[in-house]
Amino acid sequence: MQISPTPGSAVTTEADAVVVGVYENDEGAAAGFDAAAQLIDAASGGALTKTFQAGGIKAEVGEVAPLWALPSVAAPLVLVVGLGDKSEMNAGVAGQACGAAARWLAGAERSCVAFFVGEDWSPEQTEKAVSAVLAGCVGADLYRREKKRHPFKTLLWSGDDEGRQRGAILGEAVNLTRCLVNEPPNKIYPISFVERAEKMAAGCGLSVEVWDEKRLAEEKCGCILGVSRGSSQPPRLLILEHKGGGKDAPTLALVGKGVTFDSGGLSLKPSESMKTMKCDMAGAATVVGAMQAIARLKLPVNVIGLAGLAENMLGADAYKLGDVLTARNGVTVEIHNTDAEGRLVLADTLATAVDRGADKIIDLATLTGACVVALGLDVAGLMTNNEAWCDDVSAAAKRCGEACWPLPMFPEFGKQIRGEVADIKNVGEGRWGGAMTAAKFLEEFVDETPWVHIDIAGPSFLEKPKPWLDGGGSGAFVQTLVEVARAWGT
């Protein structure tokens, strides 16, 4: 998609459609229209005002109203999108509104679309809005002969130029993550995931290192190797590096869980729960998307992205309940549930980040259903060993309009994973507090390094479409990671 500034006003711009906005102001029929909508309203003899008064235009966030062939307007279609209460406008709202408009318009083939929404928005709001437009144009229908979404060839944007350019980079990164998550498991497995990442890295200047099963054994990554034993697909550990901050600058590590398919192993999942388990590599995909954006934005920071990649299957050599695995840092783990495999993959990956000299760590994982029970489908859980670092990550997520909430890391949760045969178990005692016992397990592998764990089991995969985004992979928290990196460099 080519993205350029608008060449004229909302009235004169020649495009297949123009998008304008309406706020929930009630000081008069036209008072809620943004500046571009007011221009169109005046040129068309009050067509927007009349439609608004008749109830055909609504100002709730993401509501869209198409108006065709308005007099004196160059574009054949004007789409009015609801922006909500102007006093509550933020990056998240901007993204939802513009994503909804883009998704509606992408339902048919359109060569050129011009957005005149938010001409007075901040660069951060514009950035989110542009990225949401790119995401809203792309669906999960990777292998349908007849696509449901049709990306525009040209997007014209009226507003902050810096935010537009950054938003384009972020939108492409979000779509990369979404595409990786939406690919079926016969297309994305550890080796093919690495190949996609290598191709991306070559295009944006990231250095790449890949550990195959032989190197994993040499590096004593017994947990990743244990999880992968039942699969015909060998595991990998992917390391991407962006060196933008100088030789002696601190290093931020982004770590992702990359279980490319999770059957549950011998602790077999029911079929309904297994259908979407291609998404169990969303943490790794999020890291890959964020690293692409960090490199293309040329952020003046040192960032290392690590993805532990494995399939959890039921082959003859599959790891068993009662097995003891030894992680890279020497911690021994009793296996009490083979469906608690993601934390095992992360164990070796986190320990590698520590050994690589990371000054601070963030990991992302579709780790527990317990987190979804606690926080729902739209909110990620934050768990940490360093409250100040967690506050920084939470603040970055808020600036990006991505929802997360801290969960407690009381010592009692750590006691639940103490082992009898080995140092620790890979599950707690019973089902209660499962998100926190999983996080306490991960804490065993970060040493004293400030670390935040983001459980994205809920928001990383949409079971149903949103007005602004198709179902499937969402790309959630790509932008938060980039925002953390951006703040890291200031």
Number of C-alpha atoms within 10 A of each C-alpha: 13 10 18 15 15 19 13 10 17 28 22 13 18 19 21 18 23 29 25 28 29 31 22 18 16 9 8 10 14 20 15 23 27 21 19 22 26 21 17 24 21 14 15 17 13 16 16 26 23 15 15 18 14 9 9 14 22 21 22 16 24 25 21 27 21 17 17 13 12 20 15 13 22 19 21 15 18 26 22 26 27 29 31 23 16 14 9 9 16 19 22 20 23 28 28 26 26 33 27 28 30 30 27 20 24 22 17 14 14 16 16 19 26 27 26 22 28 23 16 14 18 15 19 20 25 31 28 30 29 29 27 31 29 26 29 31 25 24 25 20 17 14 9 8 7 8 14 18 21 19 24 23 13 16 21 20 24 22 20 19 15 13 21 26 18 20 26 23 21 29 26 19 29 29 24 24 28 27 21 27 30 24 20 18 18 10 14 20 25 26 20 12 22 22 13 14 24 19 10 17 20 11 12 17 15 21 14 17 13 17 16 16 17 12 13 20 14 12 15 17 26 24 25 33 26 25 28 28 21 21 19 11 16 17 29 26 26 27 24 23 20 25 19 16 17 11 9 7 14 17 25 22 27 31 29 32 32 36 33 31 26 28 22 21 25 18 15 17 15 10 9 8 12 15 13 18 21 26 28 24 33 32 33 31 32 35 31 34 28 28 30 30 26 28 23 17 16 16 21 19 23 23 26 25 25 29 33 29 31 31 30 28 25 21 14 9 12 18 24 19 14 14 15 22 22 21 24 24 21 15 14 19 27 23 23 18 20 28 21 21 27 29 24 28 29 29 27 29 30 34 20 22 25 20 13 12 14 22 16 21 24 24 24 30 27 29 26 21 16 19 24 21 12 15 16 15 18 17 21 29 25 26 23 25 19 14 14 11 17 21 15 15 22 21 17 22 22 16 18 25 21 21 18 22 12 18 18 14 18 11 10 11 22 19 14 19 21 19 18 10 13 16 15 22 22 25 25 24 14 8 10 11 17 21 26 26 25 25 26 25 24 22 22 16 23 24 14 13 17 18 26 28 26 26 29 27 26 24 23 29 25 16 14 10 13 16 20 23 25 23 17 22 27 26 27 24 28 29 29 22 25 25 20 18 25 17 14 18 15 8
